[in-house]
Structure formats: C-alpha cells, structure tokens
C-alpha cells in the first residue's frame, strides 16, 4: 500500500513538472461538442457583424479561502471551462450578403504555468500543453498574453464587440462585470459594445438533454437530503444541525455545493423568506420550513418542504398546509407549453395559485389569505438557482422551473412553502421532485 501511494505521488509530481496538467475542474459536464454548438449559435444570433468577447472569473473574484472556484455562468455555458483567468474570443466567418452567419475562429486564452502557484492550487492546463485543444474543445488555445494584440487584429475587420455589459441578477458579479467592461473599453476605445446577456439568457431558458440530466442528479441528491432531514427533525434540534445534515447528504452524492444558502426556519422564522442564519432551536408545536438543495455539475435544484417539528400538525397548521398544497396542485395541473410564469390572467400560473389561496381559508381576522402569499410562484433553474428568463415568454418544452406557493402569517408564527422542480414537456410537465 505504501509503495502504491508513493508511486501515485511521484506520478502526480511528474505530471506537474512536465506540464501535462491534470484538469482541476473535473466535475461532470456535457460533451465539449455541445459547448461548441452554443458558440456557433451565438454567432448566428448576433448576426455575424462583430466579435464576441467574454472574460472568465479570476482567482481573486471568488472567495477562494472559503469556497471552491466557480466560473462565471455565461462563460461556463459557452465554454465548459471551470478554471480561473480565461478569456474567450469568437469571430464570425466572412459571408456573402444575405447568407447566414457562421462561426469562424474560436479562441480560448488561458494563463501559462505558474509552478509556484500550482504548488498551492494544483496543476493547471496551460496553452502550451499538447492536450489543450482536446481538453477544452477549442481548436485554438492561446496564452492570455496574446489577447490584446489578437483582439486588435480582429477589430480591423469588425467594429462591434458583443460582451456582457451588465451582471446577472443575484450572481454577485457586479464589480467583476464593471471591471471587465472597463478593460474592453480601454483595449478597444473605438469599438461599439453590445450587451449579449439577453441573447445568452434566451438560449439558456430551454435546456438541452445534457443539462436536464445534470439537474436530475442535483434533484435526486437533494431529495435524499430532505428524507434525511425528515427523519431528524424533532423538538430540541437546532436549525443549523438540519442544514448541515442536508448539505452532507447531497454533497456525498456528488453535489459540489449548495445551490443557495440553506434556509431552515422554525417558528416565527418559518415566515421569513430568506432566513439563512439557521440559528434557532426547534420547539414543540412549531413548523419548520426547509428550503435546501444542492448543485450538481454546476446545475441547481431548488426544493422546499414544511414539517411539523413534533411530527403532527395542529388542525390550524394542517389547514394552511393543505391550502398551499392545493394551490400548488392547481398550478401544476395548468403547467404546459403556452402558459406563463407571471401575471398573465387565465394563462398565468401565478394567478391560478393566488386565486386558490385567496378563496380558501381566512386569517385570524376573517380576511382572505392571498395577502400572505408574498412572493412569485415560479422561476427557472439551471446554472443559477434563479436562471435568466424573459417572463413575457410562454413556457416551452425543455424549460425547467419551480412551482412554490407559500403562505406566511407572522402573527401566528406560521409559514408554509412547498416547492418542487418541474420540467415542461410537449404533453405538459414532469414533476422532477416527486
């Protein structure tokens, strides 16, 4: 065993020395051909009148001391590359007037080997490594030092740069995006900049089979975490214990991290939507909202269940729970292509759920319960737990969304949310979190 361990360590050392660079981002991902097809589609969508430039996150853009490196979502969606400090440049082919735009050059710029840094962070792929094109799926992998000159050369033929001019909401990339835009303006002061966030967001709305497969794995691992929590919840248990247990369960099944900070709120805190301190002790007679799920291969799941802490609902708790469940069932029955997530009258899933809640049950003052449904019914999930989507766009096959009605009555210390993940298909929907 000792000889085998020493041999393995020696092999790793040789790999680092020779620059063969064991790939650090070795989580499960789609085939590299899928990322190439997305890049080709993006050139078609932009019309082929400019270059596309995207910057990946650097080590300093992620709190690497407390969490693993995770790539910018748009960059990862188009490259599948999860190592820091990269840049992507896409150039269209020259075309005859009236013909479709085609992808010409596609270049990934990555840093050279830094042997001293790799002693701390592990071997990285470098542009000089023979396997670089095969591992990245890019026919051209260049040293990042060449980017400025090659962008300048490209702009002799194109005057427009398509890039991210605004951060995705909830991505935490505000400062990063502002810095990248400043860099592009500095490098190409005469170029016209066009934001491609909406274009890529439209592409991301409908998931590929590979993306759906990754979401299913995130969902399945997270379901097991909820089952474990259901067995562990009881009076006297601390919320953070349940959050830690659930994180352990989905991560040991392959999830890289929580899709969002775990929310385990009991008593009054069951009525606080994004309560993620998880710092209270559960008490007999309370309910607990558990909004906890993991991310697999970069793809999120999002699940919420509400439990009685002592295992038995009071009549009032069961009444509110059943109303929330009924609202979810009503929305699910209507979920199909052509319906909408937001406010669209009889075609809006939100209205269906809200109307159910508002016509079933009363508060302690005899008023309808609709006023206690204080958030939206649904959002897309994907690389972000709140994936981008145009809410004026109807549902279509391949979209993955949540259905999550809730009622929150602070004066009664009663908060109830039931959240499931749903795949829209041609016939209607599939409940992934059944």
Phi and psi in degrees as a GROMACS rama.xvg file:
@    title "Ramachandran Plot"
@    xaxis  label "Phi"
@    yaxis  label "Psi"
@TYPE xy
-64.7739  -42.5246  UNK-2
-61.5035  -39.5571  UNK-3
-64.811  -41.0996  UNK-4
-63.9586  -44.2409  UNK-5
-63.6466  -38.7199  UNK-6
-64.3598  -40.8022  UNK-7
-63.5117  -43.6768  UNK-8
-62.4699  -39.6314  UNK-9
-64.8633  -40.4153  UNK-10
-62.8763  -41.1955  UNK-11
-63.5776  -38.9987  UNK-12
-64.8733  -43.2178  UNK-13
-62.372  -41.351  UNK-14
-59.1466  -42.708  UNK-15
-66.5143  -41.0798  UNK-16
-67.2032  -43.7406  UNK-17
-79.338  -9.86789  UNK-18
79.9384  19.9972  UNK-19
-75.8902  -10.7165  UNK-20
49.7908  85.7218  UNK-21
-56.7653  130.721  UNK-22
-71.8848  122.233  UNK-23
-77.9907  -23.6864  UNK-24
-94.1137  47.1314  UNK-25
-85.058  46.2546  UNK-26
-87.4269  171.198  UNK-27
-70.7082  136.587  UNK-28
-145.577  169.287  UNK-29
-70.9047  164.236  UNK-30
-58.6526  147.007  UNK-31
-61.4034  -25.7915  UNK-32
-63.2779  -30.2295  UNK-33
-65.1938  -41.6248  UNK-34
-66.5833  -38.4572  UNK-35
-60.7442  -43.7807  UNK-36
-62.0034  -36.1551  UNK-37
-65.479  -40.5525  UNK-38
-64.4056  -40.3754  UNK-39
-64.6476  -40.0124  UNK-40
-65.5684  -38.4518  UNK-41
-62.1809  -40.004  UNK-42
-63.0204  -40.2745  UNK-43
-63.8306  -42.0139  UNK-44
-65.6384  -33.5446  UNK-45
-81.4945  -10.155  UNK-46
90.7148  -3.16633  UNK-47
72.327  20.7546  UNK-48
-103.654  11.7662  UNK-49
-163.769  174.49  UNK-50
-94.2711  157.907  UNK-51
-110.304  127.867  UNK-52
-126.698  124.851  UNK-53
-132.422  138.669  UNK-54
-102.073  135.092  UNK-55
-85.0856  163.027  UNK-56
-67.581  150.872  UNK-57
-101.712  171.125  UNK-58
-55.0467  -39.8939  UNK-59
-72.1681  -15.21  UNK-60
-84.2187  -8.10975  UNK-61
-122.53  140.133  UNK-62
-73.7585  73.7452  UNK-63
-63.3784  -20.6549  UNK-64
-73.9534  -17.5767  UNK-65
-124.123  -8.25095  UNK-66
-152.164  154.949  UNK-67
-66.8795  158.199  UNK-68
-67.3555  136.52  UNK-69
-136.689  131.589  UNK-70
-74.1559  153.57  UNK-71
-50.1535  134.224  UNK-72
-62.3254  -47.3552  UNK-73
-64.5805  -39.8992  UNK-74
-63.5711  -45.5779  UNK-75
-65.1975  -39.6586  UNK-76
-58.2786  -33.6859  UNK-77
-95.8305  -18.2013  UNK-78
-119.546  -30.6126  UNK-79
70.8797  14.5101  UNK-80
-100.617  123.357  UNK-81
-120.061  35.642  UNK-82
-115.287  153.028  UNK-83
-77.4158  158.06  UNK-84
79.3547  26.827  UNK-85
-102.935  159.685  UNK-86
-134.933  143.865  UNK-87
-116.498  134.526  UNK-88
-127.511  123.228  UNK-89
-116.435  136.991  UNK-90
-129.228  134.139  UNK-91
-77.5895  158.218  UNK-92
-73.7438  152.475  UNK-93
-65.0621  140.806  UNK-94
-139.734  156.991  UNK-95
-75.6282  149.448  UNK-96
-55.3726  133.489  UNK-97
88.2939  -8.76658  UNK-98
-89.7464  162.159  UNK-99
-72.1796  148.731  UNK-100
-75.1774  140.596  UNK-101
-128.131  150.295  UNK-102
-72.7  129.2  UNK-103
-100.399  -100.197  UNK-104
-83.2022  141.087  UNK-105
-134.78  115.402  UNK-106
-122.894  132.279  UNK-107
-108.102  124.165  UNK-108
-100.769  126.779  UNK-109
-134.31  158.835  UNK-110
-70.0779  156.071  UNK-111
-72.62  169.51  UNK-112
-61.3008  136.273  UNK-113
-122.645  94.6756  UNK-114
-61.0539  -37.7455  UNK-115
-68.2932  -39.4138  UNK-116
-68.0464  -38.1811  UNK-117
-67.9867  -19.1666  UNK-118
-65.7384  -26.403  UNK-119
-93.0108  -38.8304  UNK-120
-110.538  -5.32597  UNK-121
97.5491  163.886  UNK-122
-62.5331  142.03  UNK-123
-121.242  156.035  UNK-124
-75.4236  140.616  UNK-125
-121.857  157.843  UNK-126
-63.6676  -23.0888  UNK-127
-83.7142  -8.87049  UNK-128
-69.0261  134.408  UNK-129
-58.8283  -33.0866  UNK-130
-84.5971  3.27951  UNK-131
-56.9053  -48.9679  UNK-132
-61.5482  -40.5318  UNK-133
-65.5784  -40.8646  UNK-134
-76.9842  -26.3297  UNK-135
-98.287  -23.9848  UNK-136
80.3329  5.5996  UNK-137
-101.506  128.513  UNK-138
-64.2496  -25.7803  UNK-139
-123.411  119.827  UNK-140
-120.758  111.904  UNK-141
-113.305  158.314  UNK-142
-66.0618  140.647  UNK-143
-62.3167  -22.0743  UNK-144
-66.9559  -16.7248  UNK-145
-88.0027  -7.02155  UNK-146
-60.6623  -48.0387  UNK-147
-57.2702  -48.9023  UNK-148
-66.5501  -37.8798  UNK-149
-76.0591  -31.2936  UNK-150
-65.6507  -43.009  UNK-151
-59.9284  -40.5994  UNK-152
-65.4298  -40.2146  UNK-153
-64.7238  -35.5466  UNK-154
-74.7419  -3.54986  UNK-155
-72.338  -20.16  UNK-156
-108.665  -19.0263  UNK-157
-133.042  145.315  UNK-158
-110.14  0.191887  UNK-159
-119.232  138.152  UNK-160
-117.52  121.086  UNK-161
-91.6479  126.117  UNK-162
-156.712  -178.717  UNK-163
-87.3977  114.945  UNK-164
-99.9771  -7.41873  UNK-165
-143.775  146.404  UNK-166
-78.442  152.616  UNK-167
-69.7037  136.312  UNK-168
-54.6544  139.73  UNK-169
69.9643  7.18334  UNK-170
-84.12  -18.2371  UNK-171
72.8587  19.7857  UNK-172
-104.615  15.8638  UNK-173
-55.3665  -52.2532  UNK-174
-65.7585  -42.1916  UNK-175
-59.0317  -47.202  UNK-176
-63.9969  -41.5548  UNK-177
-61.0046  -41.3543  UNK-178
-66.058  -39.4786  UNK-179
-66.6414  -40.4017  UNK-180
-62.6387  -42.0211  UNK-181
-61.6971  -39.6062  UNK-182
-62.4286  -43.4432  UNK-183
-66.3182  -43.2147  UNK-184
-61.7713  -35.5455  UNK-185
-69.9709  -39.7148  UNK-186
-78.3268  -28.8826  UNK-187
-137.248  69.8057  UNK-188
-64.6025  -22.2167  UNK-189
-93.615  -8.98525  UNK-190
-78.0209  149.545  UNK-191
-86.388  130.981  UNK-192
-102.958  133.807  UNK-193
-126.607  132.093  UNK-194
-76.6828  128.406  UNK-195
-106.89  11.5427  UNK-196
-58.418  -46.154  UNK-197
-65.2586  -35.655  UNK-198
-64.4243  -48.5828  UNK-199
-67.3002  -37.1634  UNK-200
-60.2764  -39.6962  UNK-201
-63.4848  -36.9952  UNK-202
-67.178  -40.4643  UNK-203
-70.4039  -19.9376  UNK-204
-62.6096  -38.0916  UNK-205
-102.655  120.095  UNK-206
-85.8651  147.04  UNK-207
-76.6614  168.408  UNK-208
-60.8978  -35.7419  UNK-209
-66.0143  -40.6124  UNK-210
-64.6238  -42.4954  UNK-211
-62.1375  -38.7579  UNK-212
-62.7558  -39.6655  UNK-213
-68.5199  -40.2666  UNK-214
-62.3938  -40.4817  UNK-215
-58.8428  -40.0082  UNK-216
-67.737  -38.6411  UNK-217
-63.2134  -42.5912  UNK-218
-63.4382  -47.8385  UNK-219
-62.518  -41.8796  UNK-220
-65.6733  -37.3225  UNK-221
-72.6833  -32.7891  UNK-222
-60.6441  -44.2371  UNK-223
-61.9841  -35.2413  UNK-224
-64.0074  -39.6759  UNK-225
-68.0091  -38.2666  UNK-226
-61.5445  -42.0624  UNK-227
-62.5892  -40.524  UNK-228
-65.3525  -40.299  UNK-229
-59.6474  -34.8833  UNK-230
-75.2625  -23.926  UNK-231
-97.2002  -22.3315  UNK-232
-66.9044  130.045  UNK-233
-167.485  163.947  UNK-234
-57.2424  137.817  UNK-235
96.5503  -16.7582  UNK-236
-77.4322  143.548  UNK-237
-87.7063  147.001  UNK-238
-58.2533  -40.1969  UNK-239
-66.6989  -26.3147  UNK-240
-64.164  -42.826  UNK-241
-67.7475  -42.2351  UNK-242
-59.5913  -43.5289  UNK-243
-66.8223  -40.7987  UNK-244
-61.0315  -44.4915  UNK-245
-67.1465  -40.8357  UNK-246
-61.384  -43.7622  UNK-247
-59.1739  -44.5185  UNK-248
-66.2721  -43.5515  UNK-249
-79.6831  -27.1954  UNK-250
-74.0408  -32.8243  UNK-251
-73.5453  -9.86487  UNK-252
-101.169  14.1047  UNK-253
109.528  -7.62199  UNK-254
-68.9486  141.156  UNK-255
-78.5309  -33.2599  UNK-256
-168.146  170.163  UNK-257
-64.8978  142.215  UNK-258
-68.4048  -16.2967  UNK-259
-168.556  162.433  UNK-260
-57.7599  128.01  UNK-261
-58.7019  135.053  UNK-262
-112.456  110.166  UNK-263
-127.968  101.085  UNK-264
-123.259  123.448  UNK-265
-114.358  160.305  UNK-266
59.5768  -133.041  UNK-267
-55.4088  -36.1944  UNK-268
-73.3208  -6.77673  UNK-269
-68.6248  -15.9933  UNK-270
-96.4884  -0.485458  UNK-271
-100.947  114.19  UNK-272
-60.4427  -49.1391  UNK-273
-113.071  43.7808  UNK-274
-75.3371  106.817  UNK-275
-121.045  16.1545  UNK-276
-71.174  -34.7085  UNK-277
50.4057  47.4158  UNK-278
-113.636  6.02715  UNK-279
-105.165  157.937  UNK-280
-93.4864  131.402  UNK-281
-71.9746  141.807  UNK-282
-119.771  152.306  UNK-283
-57.3706  134.608  UNK-284
91.7945  -8.23352  UNK-285
-89.9418  167.564  UNK-286
-109.929  158.117  UNK-287
-130.304  130.052  UNK-288
-95.293  125.561  UNK-289
-118.681  100.822  UNK-290
-107.507  89.2991  UNK-291
-143.875  134.389  UNK-292
-164.809  161.751  UNK-293
-109.221  171.657  UNK-294
-119.006  130.666  UNK-295
-122.533  126.792  UNK-296
59.7632  26.9371  UNK-297
86.8187  -6.6243  UNK-298
-102.85  133.361  UNK-299
-87.064  157.314  UNK-300
-124.73  169.317  UNK-301
-155.664  106.6  UNK-302
-132.234  136.425  UNK-303
-130.834  136.152  UNK-304
-132.052  150.04  UNK-305
-120.338  125.398  UNK-306
-122.472  151.797  UNK-307
-77.7327  129.555  UNK-308
-59.1714  -37.8503  UNK-309
-91.8651  5.74502  UNK-310
92.9443  -4.62053  UNK-311
-138.871  124.421  UNK-312
-71.6536  144.226  UNK-313
-73.5972  164.034  UNK-314
-54.9613  -40.4059  UNK-315
-68.0401  -41.9022  UNK-316
-62.3072  -43.3865  UNK-317
-65.0194  -37.725  UNK-318
-57.8584  -48.9812  UNK-319
-68.4669  -41.4992  UNK-320
-57.3528  -46.714  UNK-321
-65.1605  -31.999  UNK-322
-67.168  -43.8698  UNK-323
-63.1989  -43.5184  UNK-324
-62.8912  -40.6646  UNK-325
-63.9834  -38.8498  UNK-326
-64.4074  -39.7687  UNK-327
-65.6654  -44.0882  UNK-328
-59.4752  -40.6147  UNK-329
-63.2431  -42.5618  UNK-330
-68.2533  -39.8688  UNK-331
-63.2323  -40.3724  UNK-332
-61.8336  -26.0156  UNK-333
-95.424  -6.57344  UNK-334
-72.7993  117.719  UNK-335
-169.1  167.503  UNK-336
-56.9216  139.574  UNK-337
98.2751  -18.9626  UNK-338
-82.9516  171.659  UNK-339
-125.661  154.398  UNK-340
-77.4285  -37.396  UNK-341
-95.9299  -145.802  UNK-342
-85.8731  100.013  UNK-343
-139.912  41.8593  UNK-344
60.208  -137.033  UNK-345
-68.2991  -13.9212  UNK-346
-96.8925  3.70722  UNK-347
-98.4186  124.925  UNK-348
-63.6437  -32.3632  UNK-349
-60.8906  -48.3843  UNK-350
-59.0685  -38.911  UNK-351
-61.631  -45.7737  UNK-352
-69.358  -43.038  UNK-353
-62.0935  -45.1033  UNK-354
-62.6876  -35.5053  UNK-355
-64.217  -49.0503  UNK-356
-61.5653  -40.6715  UNK-357
-74.6717  -12.0002  UNK-358
-113.674  10.4986  UNK-359
-131.771  117.054  UNK-360
83.8658  164.579  UNK-361
-136.508  161.033  UNK-362
-85.1618  -174.188  UNK-363
-69.1883  -10.8439  UNK-364
-103.213  6.61183  UNK-365
81.778  13.4133  UNK-366
-95.77  152.935  UNK-367
-60.3503  157.149  UNK-368
-89.1539  -3.67093  UNK-369
-56.0144  -33.4656  UNK-370
-64.984  -15.6535  UNK-371
-97.5527  2.22272  UNK-372
-96.2773  93.6013  UNK-373
-107.688  11.5728  UNK-374
-136.496  175.098  UNK-375
-68.8191  165.126  UNK-376
-84.726  -26.5372  UNK-377
-157.698  156.541  UNK-378
-155.239  157.155  UNK-379
-73.9941  155.029  UNK-380
-127.403  151.582  UNK-381
-176.705  -124.65  UNK-382
-64.6917  -24.7781  UNK-383
-117.144  146.689  UNK-384
-64.1582  -25.2611  UNK-385
-116.581  77.2063  UNK-386
-64.5569  154.008  UNK-387
-67.9025  145.7  UNK-388
-167.189  144.63  UNK-389
-83.6813  111.95  UNK-390
-72.8246  -5.76167  UNK-391
-89.8267  1.79683  UNK-392
-92.9468  131.862  UNK-393
-69.6912  156.667  UNK-394
-62.0059  145.583  UNK-395
-141.142  155.353  UNK-396
-55.4367  137.157  UNK-397
99.5073  -11.1778  UNK-398
-79.6938  141.948  UNK-399
-118.92  122.136  UNK-400
-133.671  166.254  UNK-401
-99.1341  156.436  UNK-402
-126.868  113.484  UNK-403
-144.369  71.1533  UNK-404
-69.6962  155.875  UNK-405
-155.066  154.459  UNK-406
-130.674  129.79  UNK-407
-132.612  112.006  UNK-408
-119.373  90.5344  UNK-409
-57.6432  -37.9497  UNK-410
-67.8194  -17.3122  UNK-411
-106.223  2.68342  UNK-412
55.7284  37.3733  UNK-413
-121.712  114.261  UNK-414
-126.484  130.951  UNK-415
-134.435  126.633  UNK-416
-139.814  137.615  UNK-417
-125.174  120.291  UNK-418
-128.778  127.054  UNK-419
-128.284  159.162  UNK-420
-104.06  133.303  UNK-421
-129.694  131.275  UNK-422
-99.6703  120.559  UNK-423
-78.0831  129.344  UNK-424
-127.711  172.505  UNK-425
-57.0304  -30.9228  UNK-426
-86.3956  -13.8241  UNK-427
153.18  -93.9006  UNK-428
-157.057  160.773  UNK-429
-122.124  129.039  UNK-430
-84.6322  102.104  UNK-431
-68.5188  -29.9175  UNK-432
-101.077  28.7729  UNK-433
